[in-house]
Amino acid sequence: MSTINPYLVSRMQSFGSTIFAQMSELAIQTRSINLGQGFPDFDGHEHIRKAAIRAIEQGHNQYPPALGVPALREAIALHQKNFNNLSYDPETEILVTAGATEAIAASLLALIEPGDEVLVFEPFYDSYHAVVVMAQGRITPIPLKEPEWTVDFDYVESVITERTRVVLVNSPHNPTGKVFTEQELKKLAQLCIKHDLIAITDEVYEHIVFEGNHLSLAQIAGMQERSIVISSAAKTFSLTGWKIGWLCAPKDLAQAARTTKQFLTYVNGAPFQDAIAFALQGGNSYTDLIARQLQGPRSVLTRSLNEVGLKVCSNSGTYFLVTDVSTVTDEDSMTFCLKLPERIGVVAVPMEPFYKTPQSGRTLVRWAFCKTPEAIALAAERISRLKT
């Protein structure tokens, strides 16, 4: 429970420091292997990093255009066409942002009136709830049922009201690793069209899929014209600190998001934008690297967790695995995770903060495998000590 801050507006009082910051600090304090926060412990490809250095040396160090560097917007349009068969005009329908988090914030702040409702699949990335609250909207959770993370679409329709404005879809999904199927996306599209909802799709893990295929909701008939499609370079290219994201949307939706975004960061990362343009222009030669690189660590961590009785829930993509700790302990997941560093020298993240009602995630824990094979091997050895 966060301490009351007399200067903070009442609607934000329940939001303290994020669980990721807390657990990463715990990892430093205990010198544990950090399988909590979702960032790699390795750098992106050398050629991409050198492209940023070239841009800096060539003087690309001042404010870029408000929409983003033209070469990057053109590369994003090409990427969308090649991978998703979606066409966007780089002059009017693409906006570069300070990571996907800003793209989501700008979109919600642009679209939500006080009291409007946003449908979000639960568990959900914690910033979603915070931004909806900042916009003075209300979040309506749609539960994903473990261990397969299934969706009850009859329930989805039952909670749509005249104040429902947006559905926020994250696929591949953090924290569960779920990749929404074509059948699921078609059902969701039907509801969006029937109830005139706008879709905001967070697709930052689009190239980290191990089973099945990533499909954008905007690819479903009737959805591109009512969708803001968001992605970033952070996860695809293992360059999370560069904070280069983007959104693609029809002109009016893109303009709405631009209106709010310009008063957040205005612009960011000029030389990094040039480097990501270079990476996207490289097509499969760079976008395919991360899934191949993480396949081994994913398999090793999955096996080690299963072997100690922490059965891994269904996972088809992203950096993450989710387990139910009730099979090995009576502790809730927060207590389990706070004790884990001292027990075995590993940090994981409890799932309570990913739920509007924390109790719903009280036995679930998220583990990140976006680490080197050596780090995952050491973590697996330490996890083996949990055997009873």
Contacts in CASP RR format, 6 or more apart in sequence:
PFRMAT RR
TARGET T0000
AUTHOR 0000-0000-0000
METHOD contacts of the structure
MODEL  1
MSTINPYLVSRMQSFGSTIFAQMSELAIQTRSINLGQGFPDFDGHEHIRK
AAIRAIEQGHNQYPPALGVPALREAIALHQKNFNNLSYDPETEILVTAGA
TEAIAASLLALIEPGDEVLVFEPFYDSYHAVVVMAQGRITPIPLKEPEWT
VDFDYVESVITERTRVVLVNSPHNPTGKVFTEQELKKLAQLCIKHDLIAI
TDEVYEHIVFEGNHLSLAQIAGMQERSIVISSAAKTFSLTGWKIGWLCAP
KDLAQAARTTKQFLTYVNGAPFQDAIAFALQGGNSYTDLIARQLQGPRSV
LTRSLNEVGLKVCSNSGTYFLVTDVSTVTDEDSMTFCLKLPERIGVVAVP
MEPFYKTPQSGRTLVRWAFCKTPEAIALAAERISRLKT
2 13 0 8 1.000
2 14 0 8 1.000
2 15 0 8 1.000
2 16 0 8 1.000
2 17 0 8 1.000
4 13 0 8 1.000
5 13 0 8 1.000
11 133 0 8 1.000
11 134 0 8 1.000
11 136 0 8 1.000
12 130 0 8 1.000
12 133 0 8 1.000
12 134 0 8 1.000
15 130 0 8 1.000
15 133 0 8 1.000
18 126 0 8 1.000
18 353 0 8 1.000
19 126 0 8 1.000
19 349 0 8 1.000
19 350 0 8 1.000
19 353 0 8 1.000
20 36 0 8 1.000
20 37 0 8 1.000
20 38 0 8 1.000
20 349 0 8 1.000
21 37 0 8 1.000
23 34 0 8 1.000
23 36 0 8 1.000
23 37 0 8 1.000
23 337 0 8 1.000
23 347 0 8 1.000
23 348 0 8 1.000
23 349 0 8 1.000
24 34 0 8 1.000
24 36 0 8 1.000
24 37 0 8 1.000
24 347 0 8 1.000
26 32 0 8 1.000
26 338 0 8 1.000
26 341 0 8 1.000
26 347 0 8 1.000
27 33 0 8 1.000
27 34 0 8 1.000
27 36 0 8 1.000
27 341 0 8 1.000
27 347 0 8 1.000
29 341 0 8 1.000
30 341 0 8 1.000
30 342 0 8 1.000
30 345 0 8 1.000
30 347 0 8 1.000
31 345 0 8 1.000
32 340 0 8 1.000
32 341 0 8 1.000
32 345 0 8 1.000
32 346 0 8 1.000
32 347 0 8 1.000
33 345 0 8 1.000
33 346 0 8 1.000
33 347 0 8 1.000
33 371 0 8 1.000
33 375 0 8 1.000
33 378 0 8 1.000
33 379 0 8 1.000
33 382 0 8 1.000
34 41 0 8 1.000
34 347 0 8 1.000
34 368 0 8 1.000
35 301 0 8 1.000
35 346 0 8 1.000
35 347 0 8 1.000
35 348 0 8 1.000
35 367 0 8 1.000
35 368 0 8 1.000
35 369 0 8 1.000
35 371 0 8 1.000
35 379 0 8 1.000
36 347 0 8 1.000
36 348 0 8 1.000
36 349 0 8 1.000
36 366 0 8 1.000
36 367 0 8 1.000
36 368 0 8 1.000
37 349 0 8 1.000
37 368 0 8 1.000
38 240 0 8 1.000
38 319 0 8 1.000
38 320 0 8 1.000
38 368 0 8 1.000
38 370 0 8 1.000
39 240 0 8 1.000
39 241 0 8 1.000
39 370 0 8 1.000
40 238 0 8 1.000
40 240 0 8 1.000
40 370 0 8 1.000
40 371 0 8 1.000
41 370 0 8 1.000
41 371 0 8 1.000
41 372 0 8 1.000
41 375 0 8 1.000
42 238 0 8 1.000
42 371 0 8 1.000
42 372 0 8 1.000
43 49 0 8 1.000
43 238 0 8 1.000
43 239 0 8 1.000
44 237 0 8 1.000
44 238 0 8 1.000
44 239 0 8 1.000
45 237 0 8 1.000
45 238 0 8 1.000
45 279 0 8 1.000
45 286 0 8 1.000
45 289 0 8 1.000
47 278 0 8 1.000
47 286 0 8 1.000
48 237 0 8 1.000
48 239 0 8 1.000
48 275 0 8 1.000
48 276 0 8 1.000
48 278 0 8 1.000
48 279 0 8 1.000
48 286 0 8 1.000
49 239 0 8 1.000
49 275 0 8 1.000
51 274 0 8 1.000
51 275 0 8 1.000
51 278 0 8 1.000
51 279 0 8 1.000
52 242 0 8 1.000
52 271 0 8 1.000
52 272 0 8 1.000
52 274 0 8 1.000
52 275 0 8 1.000
54 274 0 8 1.000
55 270 0 8 1.000
55 271 0 8 1.000
55 272 0 8 1.000
55 274 0 8 1.000
55 275 0 8 1.000
56 271 0 8 1.000
59 271 0 8 1.000
60 69 0 8 1.000
60 270 0 8 1.000
60 271 0 8 1.000
60 274 0 8 1.000
61 270 0 8 1.000
61 271 0 8 1.000
62 270 0 8 1.000
63 266 0 8 1.000
63 267 0 8 1.000
63 270 0 8 1.000
64 96 0 8 1.000
64 267 0 8 1.000
64 269 0 8 1.000
64 270 0 8 1.000
64 273 0 8 1.000
65 267 0 8 1.000
66 258 0 8 1.000
66 262 0 8 1.000
66 266 0 8 1.000
66 267 0 8 1.000
67 73 0 8 1.000
67 91 0 8 1.000
67 94 0 8 1.000
67 95 0 8 1.000
67 96 0 8 1.000
67 258 0 8 1.000
68 95 0 8 1.000
68 96 0 8 1.000
68 267 0 8 1.000
68 273 0 8 1.000
69 96 0 8 1.000
69 270 0 8 1.000
69 273 0 8 1.000
69 274 0 8 1.000
69 277 0 8 1.000
70 90 0 8 1.000
71 273 0 8 1.000
71 274 0 8 1.000
71 277 0 8 1.000
72 96 0 8 1.000
72 244 0 8 1.000
72 246 0 8 1.000
72 273 0 8 1.000
72 274 0 8 1.000
72 276 0 8 1.000
72 277 0 8 1.000
72 280 0 8 1.000
73 90 0 8 1.000
73 91 0 8 1.000
73 94 0 8 1.000
73 96 0 8 1.000
73 246 0 8 1.000
74 90 0 8 1.000
74 277 0 8 1.000
75 276 0 8 1.000
75 277 0 8 1.000
75 278 0 8 1.000
75 280 0 8 1.000
75 281 0 8 1.000
76 88 0 8 1.000
76 90 0 8 1.000
76 94 0 8 1.000
76 96 0 8 1.000
76 246 0 8 1.000
76 248 0 8 1.000
76 280 0 8 1.000
77 87 0 8 1.000
77 88 0 8 1.000
77 89 0 8 1.000
77 90 0 8 1.000
77 94 0 8 1.000
77 248 0 8 1.000
78 280 0 8 1.000
78 281 0 8 1.000
79 280 0 8 1.000
79 283 0 8 1.000
79 287 0 8 1.000
80 86 0 8 1.000
80 87 0 8 1.000
80 88 0 8 1.000
80 229 0 8 1.000
80 248 0 8 1.000
81 87 0 8 1.000
82 283 0 8 1.000
83 206 0 8 1.000
83 287 0 8 1.000
84 216 0 8 1.000
84 218 0 8 1.000
84 219 0 8 1.000
84 229 0 8 1.000
85 219 0 8 1.000
86 216 0 8 1.000
86 218 0 8 1.000
86 219 0 8 1.000
86 224 0 8 1.000
86 229 0 8 1.000
86 248 0 8 1.000
88 94 0 8 1.000
88 248 0 8 1.000
88 249 0 8 1.000
89 251 0 8 1.000
92 251 0 8 1.000
92 254 0 8 1.000
92 255 0 8 1.000
93 248 0 8 1.000
93 249 0 8 1.000
93 250 0 8 1.000
93 251 0 8 1.000
93 254 0 8 1.000
94 246 0 8 1.000
94 247 0 8 1.000
94 248 0 8 1.000
94 254 0 8 1.000
95 103 0 8 1.000
95 106 0 8 1.000
95 246 0 8 1.000
95 247 0 8 1.000
95 249 0 8 1.000
95 254 0 8 1.000
95 257 0 8 1.000
95 258 0 8 1.000
95 261 0 8 1.000
96 244 0 8 1.000
96 245 0 8 1.000
96 246 0 8 1.000
96 267 0 8 1.000
96 273 0 8 1.000
97 103 0 8 1.000
97 106 0 8 1.000
97 245 0 8 1.000
97 246 0 8 1.000
97 247 0 8 1.000
97 261 0 8 1.000
97 265 0 8 1.000
97 268 0 8 1.000
98 243 0 8 1.000
98 244 0 8 1.000
98 245 0 8 1.000
98 264 0 8 1.000
98 265 0 8 1.000
98 268 0 8 1.000
98 269 0 8 1.000
99 232 0 8 1.000
99 234 0 8 1.000
99 243 0 8 1.000
99 244 0 8 1.000
99 245 0 8 1.000
100 202 0 8 1.000
100 204 0 8 1.000
100 230 0 8 1.000
100 231 0 8 1.000
100 232 0 8 1.000
100 234 0 8 1.000
100 245 0 8 1.000
101 127 0 8 1.000
102 243 0 8 1.000
102 245 0 8 1.000
102 261 0 8 1.000
102 264 0 8 1.000
102 265 0 8 1.000
103 228 0 8 1.000
103 230 0 8 1.000
103 232 0 8 1.000
103 245 0 8 1.000
103 246 0 8 1.000
103 247 0 8 1.000
103 257 0 8 1.000
103 261 0 8 1.000
104 127 0 8 1.000
104 128 0 8 1.000
104 131 0 8 1.000
104 168 0 8 1.000
104 200 0 8 1.000
104 202 0 8 1.000
104 230 0 8 1.000
105 127 0 8 1.000
105 131 0 8 1.000
105 134 0 8 1.000
105 260 0 8 1.000
105 264 0 8 1.000
106 247 0 8 1.000
106 257 0 8 1.000
106 258 0 8 1.000
106 260 0 8 1.000
106 261 0 8 1.000
106 264 0 8 1.000
107 200 0 8 1.000
107 228 0 8 1.000
107 230 0 8 1.000
107 247 0 8 1.000
107 256 0 8 1.000
107 257 0 8 1.000
107 260 0 8 1.000
108 118 0 8 1.000
108 131 0 8 1.000
108 132 0 8 1.000
108 134 0 8 1.000
108 135 0 8 1.000
108 166 0 8 1.000
108 168 0 8 1.000
108 200 0 8 1.000
109 131 0 8 1.000
109 134 0 8 1.000
109 135 0 8 1.000
109 260 0 8 1.000
110 256 0 8 1.000
110 257 0 8 1.000
110 259 0 8 1.000
110 260 0 8 1.000
111 165 0 8 1.000
111 166 0 8 1.000
111 198 0 8 1.000
111 200 0 8 1.000
111 256 0 8 1.000
112 118 0 8 1.000
112 132 0 8 1.000
112 135 0 8 1.000
112 136 0 8 1.000
112 137 0 8 1.000
112 165 0 8 1.000
112 166 0 8 1.000
113 136 0 8 1.000
113 137 0 8 1.000
113 165 0 8 1.000
114 135 0 8 1.000
114 136 0 8 1.000
114 137 0 8 1.000
115 136 0 8 1.000
115 137 0 8 1.000
115 138 0 8 1.000
115 163 0 8 1.000
116 135 0 8 1.000
116 137 0 8 1.000
116 138 0 8 1.000
116 163 0 8 1.000
116 164 0 8 1.000
116 165 0 8 1.000
116 166 0 8 1.000
117 137 0 8 1.000
117 138 0 8 1.000
117 139 0 8 1.000
117 140 0 8 1.000
117 161 0 8 1.000
117 163 0 8 1.000
117 164 0 8 1.000
117 165 0 8 1.000
118 128 0 8 1.000
118 132 0 8 1.000
118 137 0 8 1.000
118 138 0 8 1.000
118 139 0 8 1.000
118 140 0 8 1.000
118 164 0 8 1.000
118 165 0 8 1.000
118 166 0 8 1.000
118 167 0 8 1.000
118 168 0 8 1.000
119 140 0 8 1.000
119 142 0 8 1.000
119 156 0 8 1.000
119 159 0 8 1.000
119 160 0 8 1.000
119 164 0 8 1.000
119 166 0 8 1.000
119 167 0 8 1.000
119 168 0 8 1.000
119 197 0 8 1.000
120 128 0 8 1.000
120 129 0 8 1.000
120 132 0 8 1.000
120 139 0 8 1.000
120 140 0 8 1.000
120 141 0 8 1.000
120 142 0 8 1.000
120 167 0 8 1.000
120 168 0 8 1.000
121 141 0 8 1.000
121 142 0 8 1.000
121 143 0 8 1.000
121 144 0 8 1.000
121 151 0 8 1.000
121 168 0 8 1.000
121 169 0 8 1.000
121 170 0 8 1.000
121 173 0 8 1.000
122 141 0 8 1.000
122 142 0 8 1.000
122 143 0 8 1.000
122 144 0 8 1.000
122 354 0 8 1.000
122 355 0 8 1.000
122 356 0 8 1.000
122 360 0 8 1.000
123 144 0 8 1.000
123 175 0 8 1.000
123 176 0 8 1.000
123 351 0 8 1.000
123 354 0 8 1.000
123 355 0 8 1.000
123 360 0 8 1.000
123 361 0 8 1.000
123 364 0 8 1.000
124 141 0 8 1.000
124 168 0 8 1.000
124 170 0 8 1.000
124 354 0 8 1.000
124 355 0 8 1.000
125 170 0 8 1.000
125 174 0 8 1.000
125 175 0 8 1.000
125 202 0 8 1.000
125 354 0 8 1.000
126 353 0 8 1.000
126 354 0 8 1.000
128 139 0 8 1.000
128 168 0 8 1.000
129 139 0 8 1.000
129 356 0 8 1.000
132 138 0 8 1.000
132 139 0 8 1.000
133 139 0 8 1.000
138 163 0 8 1.000
139 356 0 8 1.000
140 159 0 8 1.000
140 164 0 8 1.000
141 355 0 8 1.000
141 356 0 8 1.000
141 357 0 8 1.000
142 151 0 8 1.000
142 155 0 8 1.000
142 156 0 8 1.000
142 159 0 8 1.000
143 152 0 8 1.000
143 155 0 8 1.000
143 360 0 8 1.000
144 150 0 8 1.000
144 151 0 8 1.000
144 173 0 8 1.000
144 176 0 8 1.000
144 178 0 8 1.000
145 151 0 8 1.000
145 152 0 8 1.000
146 176 0 8 1.000
146 313 0 8 1.000
146 314 0 8 1.000
146 322 0 8 1.000
146 324 0 8 1.000
146 364 0 8 1.000
147 311 0 8 1.000
147 313 0 8 1.000
147 314 0 8 1.000
147 324 0 8 1.000
148 313 0 8 1.000
148 314 0 8 1.000
149 173 0 8 1.000
149 176 0 8 1.000
149 177 0 8 1.000
149 178 0 8 1.000
149 313 0 8 1.000
149 314 0 8 1.000
151 184 0 8 1.000
151 187 0 8 1.000
153 184 0 8 1.000
153 187 0 8 1.000
153 188 0 8 1.000
153 191 0 8 1.000
156 188 0 8 1.000
156 191 0 8 1.000
157 191 0 8 1.000
160 191 0 8 1.000
160 195 0 8 1.000
160 197 0 8 1.000
164 195 0 8 1.000
164 197 0 8 1.000
165 197 0 8 1.000
165 198 0 8 1.000
166 197 0 8 1.000
166 198 0 8 1.000
166 199 0 8 1.000
166 200 0 8 1.000
167 188 0 8 1.000
167 191 0 8 1.000
167 192 0 8 1.000
167 197 0 8 1.000
167 198 0 8 1.000
167 199 0 8 1.000
167 200 0 8 1.000
168 199 0 8 1.000
168 200 0 8 1.000
168 202 0 8 1.000
169 180 0 8 1.000
169 188 0 8 1.000
169 199 0 8 1.000
169 200 0 8 1.000
169 201 0 8 1.000
169 202 0 8 1.000
169 217 0 8 1.000
170 201 0 8 1.000
170 202 0 8 1.000
170 203 0 8 1.000
171 178 0 8 1.000
171 179 0 8 1.000
171 180 0 8 1.000
171 185 0 8 1.000
171 201 0 8 1.000
171 202 0 8 1.000
171 203 0 8 1.000
171 214 0 8 1.000
171 215 0 8 1.000
171 217 0 8 1.000
172 178 0 8 1.000
172 179 0 8 1.000
172 203 0 8 1.000
172 205 0 8 1.000
172 206 0 8 1.000
172 208 0 8 1.000
172 209 0 8 1.000
172 214 0 8 1.000
172 316 0 8 1.000
172 317 0 8 1.000
172 318 0 8 1.000
173 179 0 8 1.000
173 180 0 8 1.000
173 205 0 8 1.000
173 318 0 8 1.000
174 204 0 8 1.000
174 205 0 8 1.000
174 318 0 8 1.000
174 319 0 8 1.000
174 320 0 8 1.000
175 318 0 8 1.000
175 320 0 8 1.000
175 322 0 8 1.000
175 349 0 8 1.000
175 351 0 8 1.000
175 354 0 8 1.000
175 366 0 8 1.000
176 313 0 8 1.000
176 314 0 8 1.000
176 315 0 8 1.000
176 318 0 8 1.000
176 320 0 8 1.000
176 322 0 8 1.000
177 205 0 8 1.000
177 314 0 8 1.000
177 315 0 8 1.000
177 316 0 8 1.000
177 317 0 8 1.000
177 318 0 8 1.000
177 320 0 8 1.000
177 321 0 8 1.000
177 322 0 8 1.000
178 314 0 8 1.000
178 315 0 8 1.000
178 316 0 8 1.000
178 317 0 8 1.000
179 209 0 8 1.000
179 211 0 8 1.000
179 212 0 8 1.000
179 213 0 8 1.000
179 214 0 8 1.000
179 316 0 8 1.000
179 317 0 8 1.000
180 188 0 8 1.000
180 215 0 8 1.000
180 217 0 8 1.000
181 215 0 8 1.000
182 215 0 8 1.000
182 220 0 8 1.000
185 215 0 8 1.000
185 217 0 8 1.000
185 219 0 8 1.000
185 220 0 8 1.000
186 220 0 8 1.000
188 199 0 8 1.000
188 217 0 8 1.000
189 217 0 8 1.000
189 220 0 8 1.000
189 221 0 8 1.000
189 222 0 8 1.000
189 223 0 8 1.000
191 197 0 8 1.000
192 198 0 8 1.000
192 199 0 8 1.000
192 223 0 8 1.000
192 226 0 8 1.000
193 222 0 8 1.000
193 223 0 8 1.000
193 226 0 8 1.000
197 226 0 8 1.000
198 226 0 8 1.000
198 227 0 8 1.000
198 228 0 8 1.000
198 253 0 8 1.000
199 217 0 8 1.000
199 218 0 8 1.000
199 223 0 8 1.000
199 226 0 8 1.000
199 227 0 8 1.000
199 228 0 8 1.000
200 227 0 8 1.000
200 228 0 8 1.000
200 230 0 8 1.000
201 216 0 8 1.000
201 217 0 8 1.000
201 218 0 8 1.000
201 227 0 8 1.000
201 228 0 8 1.000
201 229 0 8 1.000
201 230 0 8 1.000
202 230 0 8 1.000
203 214 0 8 1.000
203 216 0 8 1.000
203 229 0 8 1.000
203 230 0 8 1.000
203 231 0 8 1.000
204 230 0 8 1.000
204 231 0 8 1.000
204 232 0 8 1.000
204 234 0 8 1.000
204 235 0 8 1.000
204 236 0 8 1.000
205 214 0 8 1.000
205 235 0 8 1.000
205 317 0 8 1.000
205 318 0 8 1.000
205 319 0 8 1.000
206 214 0 8 1.000
206 216 0 8 1.000
206 231 0 8 1.000
206 236 0 8 1.000
207 214 0 8 1.000
207 235 0 8 1.000
207 236 0 8 1.000
207 287 0 8 1.000
207 288 0 8 1.000
207 290 0 8 1.000
207 291 0 8 1.000
208 235 0 8 1.000
208 236 0 8 1.000
208 290 0 8 1.000
208 291 0 8 1.000
208 294 0 8 1.000
208 317 0 8 1.000
208 318 0 8 1.000
208 319 0 8 1.000
209 291 0 8 1.000
209 316 0 8 1.000
209 317 0 8 1.000
210 291 0 8 1.000
210 295 0 8 1.000
210 298 0 8 1.000
210 315 0 8 1.000
210 316 0 8 1.000
210 317 0 8 1.000
211 316 0 8 1.000
211 317 0 8 1.000
212 316 0 8 1.000
216 227 0 8 1.000
216 229 0 8 1.000
217 223 0 8 1.000
217 227 0 8 1.000
218 224 0 8 1.000
218 227 0 8 1.000
218 229 0 8 1.000
218 248 0 8 1.000
224 250 0 8 1.000
225 250 0 8 1.000
226 253 0 8 1.000
227 249 0 8 1.000
227 253 0 8 1.000
228 247 0 8 1.000
228 248 0 8 1.000
228 249 0 8 1.000
228 253 0 8 1.000
228 254 0 8 1.000
228 257 0 8 1.000
229 247 0 8 1.000
229 248 0 8 1.000
229 249 0 8 1.000
230 245 0 8 1.000
230 246 0 8 1.000
230 247 0 8 1.000
230 248 0 8 1.000
231 245 0 8 1.000
231 246 0 8 1.000
232 243 0 8 1.000
232 244 0 8 1.000
232 245 0 8 1.000
232 246 0 8 1.000
233 239 0 8 1.000
233 242 0 8 1.000
233 244 0 8 1.000
233 245 0 8 1.000
233 272 0 8 1.000
233 276 0 8 1.000
233 279 0 8 1.000
234 240 0 8 1.000
234 241 0 8 1.000
234 242 0 8 1.000
234 243 0 8 1.000
234 244 0 8 1.000
234 245 0 8 1.000
235 290 0 8 1.000
235 319 0 8 1.000
236 279 0 8 1.000
236 286 0 8 1.000
236 287 0 8 1.000
236 290 0 8 1.000
237 276 0 8 1.000
237 279 0 8 1.000
237 286 0 8 1.000
237 290 0 8 1.000
238 290 0 8 1.000
238 370 0 8 1.000
239 272 0 8 1.000
239 276 0 8 1.000
242 269 0 8 1.000
242 272 0 8 1.000
242 275 0 8 1.000
242 276 0 8 1.000
243 268 0 8 1.000
243 269 0 8 1.000
243 272 0 8 1.000
244 268 0 8 1.000
244 269 0 8 1.000
244 272 0 8 1.000
244 273 0 8 1.000
244 276 0 8 1.000
247 254 0 8 1.000
247 257 0 8 1.000
248 254 0 8 1.000
249 257 0 8 1.000
279 286 0 8 1.000
280 286 0 8 1.000
280 287 0 8 1.000
294 319 0 8 1.000
294 369 0 8 1.000
294 370 0 8 1.000
296 373 0 8 1.000
296 376 0 8 1.000
297 369 0 8 1.000
297 370 0 8 1.000
297 371 0 8 1.000
297 372 0 8 1.000
297 373 0 8 1.000
297 376 0 8 1.000
298 315 0 8 1.000
298 321 0 8 1.000
298 369 0 8 1.000
300 369 0 8 1.000
300 373 0 8 1.000
300 376 0 8 1.000
300 377 0 8 1.000
300 380 0 8 1.000
301 321 0 8 1.000
301 367 0 8 1.000
301 369 0 8 1.000
301 376 0 8 1.000
301 379 0 8 1.000
301 380 0 8 1.000
302 312 0 8 1.000
302 315 0 8 1.000
302 321 0 8 1.000
303 380 0 8 1.000
304 379 0 8 1.000
304 380 0 8 1.000
304 383 0 8 1.000
304 384 0 8 1.000
305 311 0 8 1.000
305 312 0 8 1.000
305 321 0 8 1.000
305 323 0 8 1.000
305 367 0 8 1.000
305 383 0 8 1.000
306 312 0 8 1.000
307 384 0 8 1.000
307 387 0 8 1.000
308 328 0 8 1.000
308 383 0 8 1.000
308 384 0 8 1.000
308 386 0 8 1.000
308 387 0 8 1.000
309 327 0 8 1.000
309 328 0 8 1.000
310 323 0 8 1.000
310 324 0 8 1.000
310 325 0 8 1.000
310 327 0 8 1.000
310 328 0 8 1.000
310 365 0 8 1.000
310 383 0 8 1.000
310 386 0 8 1.000
311 323 0 8 1.000
311 324 0 8 1.000
311 327 0 8 1.000
312 321 0 8 1.000
312 322 0 8 1.000
312 323 0 8 1.000
313 321 0 8 1.000
313 322 0 8 1.000
313 323 0 8 1.000
313 324 0 8 1.000
315 321 0 8 1.000
315 322 0 8 1.000
319 368 0 8 1.000
319 369 0 8 1.000
319 370 0 8 1.000
320 366 0 8 1.000
320 367 0 8 1.000
320 368 0 8 1.000
320 369 0 8 1.000
321 366 0 8 1.000
321 367 0 8 1.000
321 369 0 8 1.000
322 351 0 8 1.000
322 364 0 8 1.000
322 365 0 8 1.000
322 366 0 8 1.000
322 367 0 8 1.000
323 364 0 8 1.000
323 365 0 8 1.000
323 367 0 8 1.000
324 363 0 8 1.000
324 364 0 8 1.000
324 365 0 8 1.000
325 331 0 8 1.000
325 333 0 8 1.000
325 336 0 8 1.000
325 363 0 8 1.000
325 364 0 8 1.000
325 365 0 8 1.000
326 363 0 8 1.000
328 386 0 8 1.000
328 388 0 8 1.000
329 336 0 8 1.000
331 339 0 8 1.000
332 350 0 8 1.000
332 352 0 8 1.000
332 362 0 8 1.000
332 363 0 8 1.000
333 350 0 8 1.000
333 351 0 8 1.000
333 352 0 8 1.000
333 361 0 8 1.000
333 362 0 8 1.000
333 363 0 8 1.000
333 364 0 8 1.000
333 365 0 8 1.000
334 350 0 8 1.000
334 352 0 8 1.000
334 362 0 8 1.000
336 350 0 8 1.000
336 365 0 8 1.000
337 347 0 8 1.000
337 348 0 8 1.000
337 349 0 8 1.000
337 350 0 8 1.000
337 365 0 8 1.000
340 346 0 8 1.000
340 347 0 8 1.000
340 348 0 8 1.000
341 347 0 8 1.000
343 385 0 8 1.000
343 386 0 8 1.000
344 382 0 8 1.000
344 383 0 8 1.000
344 385 0 8 1.000
344 386 0 8 1.000
345 382 0 8 1.000
346 379 0 8 1.000
346 382 0 8 1.000
346 383 0 8 1.000
348 365 0 8 1.000
348 366 0 8 1.000
348 367 0 8 1.000
349 365 0 8 1.000
349 366 0 8 1.000
349 367 0 8 1.000
349 368 0 8 1.000
350 361 0 8 1.000
350 364 0 8 1.000
350 365 0 8 1.000
350 366 0 8 1.000
351 361 0 8 1.000
351 364 0 8 1.000
351 365 0 8 1.000
351 366 0 8 1.000
352 358 0 8 1.000
352 359 0 8 1.000
352 361 0 8 1.000
352 362 0 8 1.000
354 361 0 8 1.000
354 366 0 8 1.000
355 361 0 8 1.000
369 376 0 8 1.000
371 379 0 8 1.000
END
